[in-house]
Amino acid sequence: MNSAKSIAIAVTLAGVGGLSLSIQLHAGGDKVAFPENYAAGILYGTVDRYDVKQYREQYAPSAAIEAVRKGLPIPSGTVLTMLEYKAQLDAQGNPVKDANGHFVKGELGRYVVMEKRTGWGTEYADNIRNGEWEYQAFTPDRKVSDKADLNGCFQCHKPHADQDFVISLASLKGVVAGQMAAPPGPNVVSIASFHFGPEQVTVVAGAPITWVNTDASPHQVVLTGREQKTPILLKGQSAQLTIAEPGTYDYICGLHPSIKGKIVVK
């Protein structure tokens, strides 16, 4: 993706009621240079991504962390850097875990960077703009990745407008996001650790299925090959879908397609 060009991007934002639109925008990833001094900042968070078998490290400049811990806005000039590593795998292809139960990092896959500057983002429509943030991805040799899906970055962070579009804001503040469990009950699927649980649910035709997001990251249930989908769900939010015809239906997370589930309707 050549982010320096003006391009047409079809954007689907499934908010309340759903919204689908096609917009013209100048993808501004070319504004973001590789942050050579990212390691001089603070490692403020680590994430195990079960869906893609990755271990991630998150770095921020000390000035940004100091600001948010004082209750101030994230300052202009802040660069947040995330390193995505492949998790080390055992003989069965499962991630190896350390003594604390976290993934053990293997080969570096890429760097993902988000940068905030005063005045950035004015060329975007309100339905996609992430305040004054721009995004870019870099290969392990610190070159711009030609496989970067910058539109996906905007779409994933868009539901977090109330925390300046930073999904990891709680970690920046030094607050550990608490774990929560989906309420018990029939036909309830929990979205936790980037995983649908249970992965397969069996229901009677016409019975509602409930998904509850217990992750800090937003998720969305999208039935494969059908028009049915839920709104984007933030942590603690839930939604239902109903299928009238018997059969077997596959579904994915609309924001993280590697997360997959199955519904058997009898």
C-alpha positions as CSV (number, residue, x, y, z in Angstrom):
1,M,0.0,0.0,0.0
2,N,1.5,3.3,-1.1
3,S,0.2,5.6,1.7
4,A,1.5,8.7,0.0
5,K,-1.2,8.6,-2.7
6,S,-4.8,9.7,-2.5
7,I,-6.8,6.6,-2.7
8,A,-10.4,5.4,-2.4
9,I,-11.0,3.1,0.6
10,A,-14.2,1.3,1.3
11,V,-14.8,1.6,5.0
12,T,-17.2,-0.5,7.1
13,L,-17.9,0.8,10.6
14,A,-20.5,-1.3,12.3
15,G,-21.6,1.0,15.1
16,V,-25.1,1.1,16.5
17,G,-27.3,0.1,13.5
18,G,-24.2,-0.3,11.3
19,L,-22.8,2.1,8.8
20,S,-21.2,1.4,5.4
21,L,-19.6,4.1,3.2
22,S,-17.0,4.8,0.6
23,I,-14.8,7.8,1.2
24,Q,-11.8,9.5,-0.5
25,L,-8.9,10.2,1.8
26,H,-5.2,10.8,1.7
27,A,-3.7,8.0,3.8
28,G,-1.0,9.8,5.8
29,G,1.2,7.0,6.9
30,D,4.0,8.7,4.9
31,K,4.1,11.3,7.7
32,V,5.3,8.8,10.2
33,A,9.0,8.0,10.3
34,F,10.5,5.1,12.0
35,P,11.1,6.0,15.7
36,E,14.8,5.3,16.0
37,N,14.8,6.2,19.7
38,Y,11.7,4.2,20.7
39,A,13.7,2.0,23.1
40,A,14.7,5.1,25.1
41,G,11.1,5.3,26.2
42,I,9.3,3.1,28.6
43,L,8.0,-0.4,28.0
44,Y,4.6,0.1,29.4
45,G,2.7,-3.0,28.2
46,T,3.0,-6.5,26.9
47,V,0.2,-8.5,25.1
48,D,-0.3,-12.1,24.3
49,R,-2.3,-12.4,21.1
50,Y,-3.7,-15.9,21.1
51,D,-5.5,-15.5,17.7
52,V,-2.3,-14.9,15.7
53,K,0.2,-16.5,18.2
54,Q,2.1,-13.2,18.8
55,Y,3.8,-11.6,21.7
56,R,3.7,-7.8,21.6
57,E,5.7,-5.1,23.4
58,Q,4.4,-1.5,23.7
59,Y,6.7,1.5,24.1
60,A,5.9,5.1,24.9
61,P,8.0,8.3,25.6
62,S,8.2,9.1,29.3
63,A,6.6,12.5,28.6
64,A,3.4,10.9,27.4
65,I,3.2,8.5,30.3
66,E,3.8,11.4,32.8
67,A,1.0,13.4,31.1
68,V,-1.7,10.8,31.2
69,R,-0.8,9.8,34.8
70,K,-1.4,13.4,35.7
71,G,-4.8,13.3,34.0
72,L,-3.6,15.4,31.1
73,P,-4.2,14.7,27.3
74,I,-1.6,12.7,25.4
75,P,0.7,15.5,24.1
76,S,1.3,16.3,20.5
77,G,4.5,14.7,19.3
78,T,3.8,11.4,21.1
79,V,4.9,8.3,19.3
80,L,3.6,4.9,20.5
81,T,5.5,1.9,19.2
82,M,4.4,-1.7,19.2
83,L,6.8,-4.6,18.4
84,E,5.1,-7.7,17.2
85,Y,7.0,-11.0,17.7
86,K,6.1,-14.5,16.7
87,A,5.5,-16.6,19.8
88,Q,7.8,-19.5,20.3
89,L,5.8,-22.7,19.6
90,D,6.0,-26.2,21.0
91,A,6.0,-29.4,19.0
92,Q,2.2,-29.3,18.8
93,G,2.2,-25.7,17.4
94,N,1.0,-24.1,20.6
95,P,2.7,-21.0,22.1
96,V,5.4,-21.7,24.7
97,K,4.7,-19.9,28.0
98,D,7.1,-18.7,30.6
99,A,6.9,-19.1,34.4
100,N,4.3,-16.3,34.6
101,G,2.1,-17.9,31.9
102,H,3.0,-15.4,29.2
103,F,4.1,-16.2,25.7
104,V,7.8,-16.4,25.0
105,K,8.8,-14.1,22.1
106,G,10.5,-15.5,19.0
107,E,11.3,-13.8,15.7
108,L,10.4,-10.1,15.3
109,G,7.6,-9.7,12.7
110,R,7.2,-5.9,12.4
111,Y,6.9,-2.6,14.2
112,V,3.5,-0.8,14.3
113,V,3.7,2.9,15.1
114,M,1.0,5.5,15.9
115,E,2.0,9.2,16.1
116,K,0.1,12.3,17.2
117,R,0.7,15.8,15.8
118,T,-1.3,19.0,16.1
119,G,-3.3,19.5,12.9
120,W,-3.0,15.9,11.6
121,G,-6.1,14.1,10.4
122,T,-8.1,17.1,9.0
123,E,-8.2,15.4,5.6
124,Y,-10.2,12.5,6.9
125,A,-14.0,12.2,7.1
126,D,-15.3,12.2,10.6
127,N,-16.4,8.6,10.3
128,I,-12.8,7.4,10.0
129,R,-10.7,10.1,11.5
130,N,-8.7,9.1,14.6
131,G,-8.3,12.6,16.1
132,E,-4.7,13.7,15.3
133,W,-3.2,10.2,15.0
134,E,-1.6,8.6,12.0
135,Y,-0.3,5.1,11.6
136,Q,2.5,3.2,9.9
137,A,4.0,-0.3,9.9
138,F,7.7,-1.2,9.4
139,T,9.5,-4.4,8.6
140,P,12.1,-5.8,11.0
141,D,14.8,-4.0,9.0
142,R,12.9,-0.7,9.8
143,K,11.6,-0.1,6.3
144,V,8.0,0.9,5.5
145,S,5.9,-2.3,5.1
146,D,4.2,-2.6,1.7
147,K,1.7,-4.9,3.3
148,A,0.5,-2.4,5.9
149,D,-3.3,-2.1,6.3
150,L,-3.4,1.4,7.7
151,N,-7.2,1.5,7.1
152,G,-7.5,-1.4,9.5
153,C,-5.6,0.6,12.1
154,F,-8.1,3.4,11.9
155,Q,-11.1,1.1,11.9
156,C,-9.8,-0.9,15.0
157,H,-9.0,2.3,17.0
158,K,-12.1,4.3,16.0
159,P,-14.4,2.9,18.7
160,H,-12.0,4.2,21.3
161,A,-12.6,7.9,20.7
162,D,-13.3,8.5,24.3
163,Q,-9.8,7.5,25.3
164,D,-8.0,9.4,22.5
165,F,-8.2,6.3,20.2
166,V,-5.5,4.5,22.3
167,I,-6.6,1.0,23.1
168,S,-3.8,0.6,25.7
169,L,-4.6,3.8,27.5
170,A,-5.2,2.0,30.8
171,S,-1.6,0.5,30.6
172,L,-0.2,4.0,29.8
173,K,-1.9,5.2,33.0
174,G,-0.4,2.3,35.0
175,V,-3.8,0.7,35.5
176,V,-4.1,-3.0,34.8
177,A,-7.3,-3.7,33.0
178,G,-9.3,-6.1,35.1
179,Q,-10.5,-9.4,33.8
180,M,-14.2,-10.0,33.4
181,A,-16.2,-13.1,32.6
182,A,-19.2,-13.5,30.4
183,P,-22.5,-14.1,32.4
184,P,-23.5,-17.7,32.5
185,G,-26.5,-18.9,30.5
186,P,-27.5,-20.8,27.4
187,N,-26.2,-19.8,24.0
188,V,-23.7,-17.3,25.4
189,V,-20.3,-16.9,23.7
190,S,-17.5,-15.1,25.5
191,I,-14.9,-13.1,23.4
192,A,-11.7,-13.4,25.6
193,S,-8.0,-13.3,24.8
194,F,-8.9,-12.9,21.1
195,H,-10.9,-16.2,21.1
196,F,-14.5,-17.2,20.8
197,G,-15.5,-19.5,23.7
198,P,-16.9,-21.9,23.0
199,E,-15.7,-21.9,19.4
200,Q,-18.8,-23.9,18.4
201,V,-22.3,-23.3,19.8
202,T,-25.4,-25.4,19.0
203,V,-28.8,-23.7,19.1
204,V,-32.4,-24.3,18.1
205,A,-33.6,-22.5,15.0
206,G,-34.8,-19.0,16.0
207,A,-33.0,-19.0,19.4
208,P,-30.9,-15.9,20.1
209,I,-27.1,-16.3,20.5
210,T,-25.4,-13.8,22.7
211,W,-21.7,-12.6,22.4
212,V,-20.1,-10.8,25.3
213,N,-16.8,-9.0,24.7
214,T,-14.5,-9.4,27.8
215,D,-11.3,-8.1,25.9
216,A,-9.9,-4.6,26.1
217,S,-9.9,-4.7,22.3
218,P,-13.0,-4.1,20.3
219,H,-14.6,-7.1,18.4
220,Q,-17.4,-7.7,16.0
221,V,-19.2,-10.9,15.0
222,V,-19.7,-11.3,11.3
223,L,-21.4,-14.4,9.8
224,T,-19.5,-15.6,6.7
225,G,-21.4,-15.3,3.5
226,R,-24.4,-13.6,5.1
227,E,-25.5,-10.1,5.8
228,Q,-25.8,-10.7,9.6
229,K,-23.3,-9.0,12.0
230,T,-23.2,-7.4,15.3
231,P,-22.2,-3.8,16.1
232,I,-18.6,-3.3,17.1
233,L,-18.5,-4.4,20.8
234,L,-16.2,-2.7,23.3
235,K,-15.3,-4.4,26.6
236,G,-18.3,-5.3,28.6
237,Q,-20.8,-4.9,25.7
238,S,-22.9,-7.7,24.3
239,A,-25.1,-8.3,21.2
240,Q,-27.4,-11.0,19.9
241,L,-28.0,-12.6,16.5
242,T,-30.7,-15.1,15.6
243,I,-30.7,-17.6,12.7
244,A,-34.0,-19.1,11.5
245,E,-32.8,-21.7,9.1
246,P,-31.1,-25.0,10.3
247,G,-27.6,-25.5,9.1
248,T,-23.9,-24.9,10.0
249,Y,-22.7,-21.4,9.9
250,D,-19.1,-20.1,10.2
251,Y,-18.3,-16.6,11.5
252,I,-15.3,-14.4,12.2
253,C,-14.4,-11.2,14.0
254,G,-14.9,-8.4,11.6
255,L,-11.9,-6.5,13.0
256,H,-9.6,-9.6,13.6
257,P,-10.5,-12.1,10.9
258,S,-8.2,-14.8,12.3
259,I,-10.7,-15.2,15.2
260,K,-13.2,-17.8,14.0
261,G,-16.3,-19.6,15.4
262,K,-19.1,-21.9,14.2
263,I,-22.8,-22.0,14.9
264,V,-24.8,-25.2,14.4
265,V,-28.6,-24.5,14.1
266,K,-31.0,-27.5,14.5
